[in-house]
Amino acid sequence: MTQDRARTREIDQNLFGKTQAQILARRRVVEEQDEIAAAREENTLRLRALRLEKEASAPVPVKMAKRAALKALPPPVPAAQAEGGAAAPRRKAKTPLKRATTKGA
């Protein structure tokens, strides 16, 4: 009877040890992934700061400045709406006329 208990206890301890080893291995993997993500984020922030510094010190070409200014403006409003009136109704598109065909010609 004591041998059965000892054997059962030994099996349980082995299973527990395997489970603990798996948990520790997963923790290590997660920690490594977190370290990689933190390093990536740090590098991204460093590169962003360098880019912003470079952009701030470089003169902006005239075309780019005009384009940026135009993008900042609101879209144009049609004249009828700007005056407070209703927009003019749209006309239907003209359909091409069918030509009459003559038979036996």
C-alpha positions in Angstrom: 0.0 0.0 0.0 2.8 2.4 0.8 4.5 1.5 -2.4 1.3 2.5 -4.3 1.2 5.8 -2.6 4.9 6.4 -3.2 4.5 5.6 -6.8 1.4 7.8 -7.2 3.2 10.6 -5.4 6.2 10.2 -7.7 4.0 10.3 -10.8 2.2 13.4 -9.5 5.4 15.2 -8.8 6.8 14.4 -12.3 3.6 15.7 -13.9 3.7 18.8 -11.7 7.4 19.4 -12.7 6.5 19.1 -16.4 3.6 21.6 -15.9 5.9 24.0 -14.1 8.5 23.7 -16.8 5.9 24.5 -19.5 4.7 27.5 -17.6 8.2 28.9 -17.1 9.0 28.3 -20.8 5.9 30.2 -21.8 6.9 33.1 -19.5 10.3 33.3 -21.0 8.8 33.4 -24.5 6.4 36.2 -23.5 9.2 38.1 -21.8 11.3 37.9 -24.9 8.4 39.1 -27.1 7.8 42.0 -24.7 11.5 42.9 -24.9 11.4 42.8 -28.7 8.2 45.0 -28.8 9.8 47.5 -26.3 13.0 47.7 -28.4 10.9 48.2 -31.6 8.8 51.0 -30.0 12.0 52.7 -28.7 13.6 52.5 -32.1 10.4 53.9 -33.7 10.3 56.8 -31.3 14.0 57.6 -31.9 13.5 57.5 -35.7 10.4 59.6 -35.5 12.2 62.2 -33.4 15.0 62.3 -36.0 12.6 62.7 -38.9 10.7 65.5 -37.2 13.9 67.3 -36.4 15.1 66.9 -40.0 11.7 68.1 -41.4 11.8 71.1 -39.0 15.2 72.2 -40.1 14.8 71.6 -43.9 13.1 74.3 -46.0 9.8 73.3 -47.4 9.6 73.5 -51.3 7.1 76.0 -52.6 4.9 73.4 -54.3 4.6 71.3 -51.2 3.7 74.4 -49.1 1.0 75.4 -51.6 -0.4 71.9 -51.7 -0.5 71.7 -47.9 -2.2 75.1 -47.7 -4.8 74.0 -50.2 -5.5 70.8 -48.3 -6.1 72.8 -45.1 -8.8 74.9 -46.8 -12.4 73.7 -46.6 -14.0 72.5 -49.9 -15.6 75.2 -52.1 -19.3 75.8 -51.7 -21.4 76.3 -54.8 -22.6 79.9 -55.4 -26.3 79.1 -55.0 -25.7 77.5 -51.6 -23.3 80.3 -50.5 -26.0 82.9 -51.0 -28.5 81.0 -49.0 -30.6 79.9 -51.9 -31.5 76.3 -52.9 -29.3 74.6 -55.4 -30.5 74.5 -59.0 -32.2 71.3 -60.0 -30.2 69.0 -62.2 -31.4 68.4 -65.7 -31.8 65.0 -67.1 -29.1 63.8 -69.5 -30.1 63.9 -73.1 -30.6 60.6 -74.7 -29.5 60.1 -78.3 -32.3 60.0 -80.9 -32.9 56.7 -82.7 -32.6 57.0 -86.4 -35.4 55.8 -88.5 -34.4 53.0 -90.8 -36.0 52.4 -94.2 -36.9 49.0 -95.3 -36.2 47.7 -98.7 -33.8 50.3 -99.7 
